């Protein structure tokens, strides 16, 4: 009886049609919402200076409708698609527009005898006076603050109120005396509510956030060293610290020039990034 049942099962299996493979999963581009795709004949993306800055983010690069992953290789072993070609052309136009609006072709100098050292996105200003060495270090990454969205005033076009992109990085001041083994470190930043305000000439456009002593000549600072937070600091002591910096050339004039320098460096690095991205996409 078991043998007969096995023979009937084998016969039934031979009469079944072969199972079809499961359908291929649709490409993401075929399921993309139409609202995310540019309309036919849309104009090329504007330069970054014309991008809307609401919320502080940079508008994403416009891209054409995604196609299939098919493409041909140029012999370098990499894949090149029609999308890559359109992407490279967009980057070419974007680089051209960014260079057209570039304010500084070379980095501006900071007055007061400061020497500039640049290592990628990090910059250091150095000044030596009367047995002291003062260094100011900053990094332009993530240094463009968000801008609030304001409704356009009556009779004013939306693009007329867009502010310029300015880089306001945090910066660290180090004061080193020749005869000591300790370095006075002051962590400074630009408070957002102080930027762009006019009226009070005596108001400082930057503030000291933290103060500490660190071993001179050591690359890694010690977290075990006491750090003074200025949020709960006596105002008289805070004013003396600000005067201490001003006497060494770190004042409002310096802070204004640092913004101009940082903005120029940020724009320079942004253009370089676009050029590297273009070369990567084109496999050059």
C-alpha positions as CSV (number, residue, x, y, z in Angstrom):
1,X,0.0,0.0,0.0
2,X,2.8,2.4,0.8
3,X,4.5,1.5,-2.5
4,X,1.3,2.3,-4.4
5,X,0.9,5.7,-2.7
6,X,4.5,6.6,-3.5
7,X,4.0,5.7,-7.2
8,X,0.8,7.9,-7.3
9,X,2.6,10.8,-5.8
10,X,5.5,10.6,-8.3
11,X,3.1,10.4,-11.2
12,X,1.2,13.5,-9.9
13,X,4.4,15.4,-9.5
14,X,5.4,14.7,-13.1
15,X,2.1,16.1,-14.4
16,X,2.5,19.5,-12.5
17,X,3.9,22.4,-14.6
18,X,7.3,23.7,-13.7
19,X,7.2,26.5,-11.1
20,X,7.8,29.8,-12.6
21,X,10.5,32.0,-10.9
22,X,9.2,34.8,-8.8
23,X,8.7,38.1,-10.7
24,X,11.6,40.5,-10.6
25,X,11.4,43.3,-8.0
26,X,10.5,46.6,-9.6
27,X,13.3,49.2,-9.8
28,X,13.0,51.9,-7.2
29,X,12.8,54.5,-9.9
30,X,9.6,53.0,-11.3
31,X,8.0,53.4,-7.9
32,X,9.3,56.9,-7.2
33,X,6.6,59.5,-6.4
34,X,6.1,61.8,-9.3
35,X,6.6,64.8,-7.0
36,X,10.2,64.0,-6.5
37,X,11.1,64.1,-10.2
38,X,11.7,67.3,-12.1
39,X,9.1,68.2,-14.8
40,X,10.1,67.9,-18.4
41,X,12.2,70.8,-19.7
42,X,13.0,72.0,-16.2
43,X,15.8,74.6,-16.0
44,X,19.2,73.6,-14.6
45,X,19.8,74.0,-10.9
46,X,20.8,77.5,-9.7
47,X,24.1,78.2,-8.0
48,X,24.4,77.5,-4.3
49,X,24.2,81.3,-3.6
50,X,20.6,81.2,-4.9
51,X,19.5,78.1,-3.0
52,X,16.9,78.5,-0.4
53,X,18.4,78.4,3.1
54,X,15.3,77.8,5.2
55,X,16.1,75.5,8.1
56,X,19.8,75.8,7.5
57,X,20.1,72.9,5.0
58,X,21.5,73.1,1.5
59,X,19.0,72.1,-1.2
60,X,19.8,68.7,-2.7
61,X,21.3,68.5,-6.2
62,X,18.6,68.1,-8.8
63,X,18.8,64.9,-10.7
64,X,17.1,63.6,-13.8
65,X,14.7,60.7,-13.8
66,X,16.5,57.5,-12.7
67,X,17.0,54.9,-15.4
68,X,18.1,51.3,-15.4
69,X,21.5,50.2,-14.0
70,X,22.6,49.3,-17.5
71,X,25.7,51.0,-18.9
72,X,29.0,50.5,-20.6
73,X,32.5,50.7,-19.3
74,X,35.2,53.0,-20.8
75,X,37.9,50.4,-20.1
76,X,38.7,51.6,-16.6
77,X,36.5,48.8,-15.1
78,X,33.9,51.3,-13.8
79,X,30.2,51.6,-14.8
80,X,29.1,54.6,-16.8
81,X,25.4,55.2,-17.3
82,X,23.3,57.9,-18.9
83,X,22.5,59.1,-15.4
84,X,26.3,59.5,-14.7
85,X,26.6,61.6,-17.9
86,X,23.8,63.9,-16.9
87,X,25.2,64.1,-13.3
88,X,28.6,65.1,-14.6
89,X,27.1,67.7,-16.9
90,X,25.1,69.2,-14.0
91,X,28.3,69.4,-11.9
92,X,30.1,71.1,-14.7
93,X,27.5,73.8,-14.8
94,X,27.4,74.1,-11.0
95,X,31.1,74.5,-10.8
96,X,31.0,77.2,-13.5
97,X,28.3,79.1,-11.6
98,X,30.1,78.8,-8.2
99,X,33.3,80.1,-9.6
100,X,31.4,83.0,-11.2
101,X,30.1,84.1,-7.8
102,X,33.2,83.3,-5.8
103,X,34.1,86.5,-3.9
104,X,37.7,85.6,-3.1
105,X,40.0,83.8,-5.6
106,X,42.6,83.6,-2.8
107,X,42.1,83.5,0.9
108,X,41.9,87.0,2.6
109,X,44.5,87.9,5.2
110,X,43.7,88.8,8.8
111,X,45.1,92.1,10.0
112,X,47.4,92.3,13.0
113,X,50.3,90.2,11.9
114,X,48.6,86.8,12.0
115,X,50.2,84.0,9.9
116,X,47.8,81.5,8.3
117,X,48.3,77.8,8.1
118,X,45.7,75.7,6.2
119,X,45.3,71.9,6.3
120,X,42.3,70.9,4.4
121,X,39.2,72.2,6.2
122,X,41.2,73.2,9.3
123,X,42.9,76.5,9.5
124,X,45.3,78.0,12.2
125,X,46.2,81.6,12.8
126,X,49.4,82.2,14.7
127,X,50.8,85.4,16.2
128,X,53.8,86.0,18.5
129,X,54.1,89.0,20.8
130,X,56.3,89.7,23.7
131,X,57.2,86.2,24.8
132,X,53.8,84.8,24.0
133,X,52.4,82.7,21.2
134,X,48.8,82.9,20.4
135,X,47.1,80.4,18.1
136,X,43.5,80.4,16.8
137,X,42.3,77.2,15.3
138,X,39.0,76.5,13.5
139,X,37.4,74.0,11.1
140,X,35.0,75.0,8.4
141,X,33.0,71.8,8.4
142,X,29.4,72.3,9.5
143,X,30.2,76.0,10.1
144,X,27.3,77.6,8.2
145,X,24.5,78.3,10.7
146,X,20.8,77.7,9.9
147,X,18.8,80.7,8.7
148,X,15.3,81.4,9.9
149,X,12.5,81.3,7.3
150,X,10.9,84.8,7.1
151,X,7.9,85.6,5.1
152,X,8.7,88.0,2.3
153,X,7.5,91.6,3.0
154,X,4.9,93.2,0.8
155,X,6.3,94.1,-2.6
156,X,9.5,92.2,-2.0
157,X,10.6,89.3,-4.1
158,X,11.5,86.1,-2.3
159,X,15.0,85.9,-3.7
160,X,15.8,89.5,-2.6
161,X,15.7,88.6,1.1
162,X,17.9,85.5,0.9
163,X,21.0,86.1,3.0
164,X,24.5,85.2,1.9
165,X,26.1,82.0,3.1
166,X,28.5,82.9,5.9
167,X,30.7,80.5,7.8
168,X,30.8,81.1,11.6
169,X,32.9,78.3,13.0
170,X,33.7,77.6,16.6
171,X,37.3,78.6,17.3
172,X,39.9,77.7,20.0
173,X,42.4,80.3,21.3
174,X,45.6,79.0,22.8
175,X,47.9,81.3,24.7
176,X,51.4,79.9,25.4
177,X,54.0,81.7,27.5
178,X,57.6,80.9,26.9
179,X,58.5,80.0,30.5
180,X,55.5,77.9,31.4
181,X,54.5,74.3,30.7
182,X,50.8,75.1,30.6
183,X,48.7,76.5,27.8
184,X,45.6,78.6,28.5
185,X,42.8,77.4,26.2
186,X,39.7,79.3,25.5
187,X,36.9,77.7,23.5
188,X,34.9,80.5,21.6
189,X,31.9,80.5,19.4
190,X,29.5,82.9,17.5
191,X,26.1,82.9,19.2
192,X,23.3,82.9,16.6
193,X,21.3,85.6,18.3
194,X,24.2,88.0,18.1
195,X,24.9,87.6,14.4
196,X,23.5,90.2,12.0
197,X,22.3,92.5,14.8
198,X,23.2,96.2,14.8
199,X,22.9,99.0,17.2
200,X,25.1,98.2,20.2
201,X,28.6,99.0,19.3
202,X,30.0,97.5,22.5
203,X,28.3,94.2,22.1
204,X,30.7,91.3,21.4
205,X,30.0,89.2,18.3
206,X,31.6,86.1,19.9
207,X,31.6,84.6,23.3
208,X,33.9,82.5,25.4
209,X,32.2,79.1,26.2
210,X,34.9,77.2,28.2
211,X,38.3,77.9,29.7
212,X,41.0,75.4,30.8
213,X,44.7,74.7,31.2
214,X,46.3,72.0,29.0
215,X,49.9,70.7,28.9
216,X,52.0,72.7,26.4
217,X,53.2,70.7,23.4
218,X,50.8,67.7,23.8
219,X,48.5,66.9,21.0
220,X,45.9,65.2,23.1
221,X,44.3,67.3,25.8
222,X,43.4,65.7,29.2
223,X,39.8,65.4,30.1
224,X,40.8,65.2,33.7
225,X,41.9,68.9,33.7
226,X,39.4,71.2,35.2
227,X,37.3,73.1,32.6
228,X,35.5,76.3,33.5
229,X,32.1,76.7,31.9
230,X,31.2,80.4,31.5
231,X,27.4,79.9,31.7
232,X,27.6,80.3,35.5
233,X,30.6,82.6,35.6
234,X,30.8,85.9,37.4
235,X,30.4,88.7,34.9
236,X,33.4,90.6,36.2
237,X,35.7,87.6,35.7
238,X,34.2,87.0,32.2
239,X,34.8,90.6,31.2
240,X,38.5,90.3,32.3
241,X,38.8,87.2,30.1
242,X,37.4,89.0,27.1
243,X,39.8,91.9,27.8
244,X,42.6,89.4,28.0
245,X,41.8,88.2,24.5
246,X,41.4,91.7,23.1
247,X,44.8,92.7,24.4
248,X,46.2,89.9,22.3
249,X,44.4,90.8,19.1
250,X,41.3,88.6,19.5
251,X,38.5,91.2,19.5
252,X,35.5,92.0,17.4
253,X,37.6,93.2,14.4
254,X,39.5,89.9,14.5
255,X,36.2,87.9,14.8
256,X,34.7,89.8,11.7
257,X,37.8,89.0,9.6
258,X,37.8,85.4,10.8
259,X,34.2,85.1,9.4
260,X,35.4,86.5,6.1
261,X,38.3,84.1,6.0
262,X,36.3,81.1,7.0
263,X,33.6,81.9,4.5
264,X,36.1,82.1,1.7
265,X,37.8,78.8,2.7
266,X,34.4,77.1,3.0
267,X,33.4,78.2,-0.5
268,X,36.9,77.2,-1.9
269,X,36.6,73.7,-0.3
270,X,33.0,73.4,-1.6
271,X,34.1,74.1,-5.2
272,X,37.0,71.6,-4.8
273,X,34.5,69.0,-3.5
274,X,32.3,69.5,-6.6
275,X,35.3,69.1,-8.9
276,X,36.4,65.9,-7.1
277,X,32.8,64.6,-7.3
278,X,32.7,65.4,-11.0
279,X,36.0,63.5,-11.6
280,X,34.8,60.6,-9.6
281,X,31.5,60.3,-11.6
282,X,33.4,60.7,-14.9
283,X,36.1,58.3,-13.7
284,X,38.9,60.7,-14.6
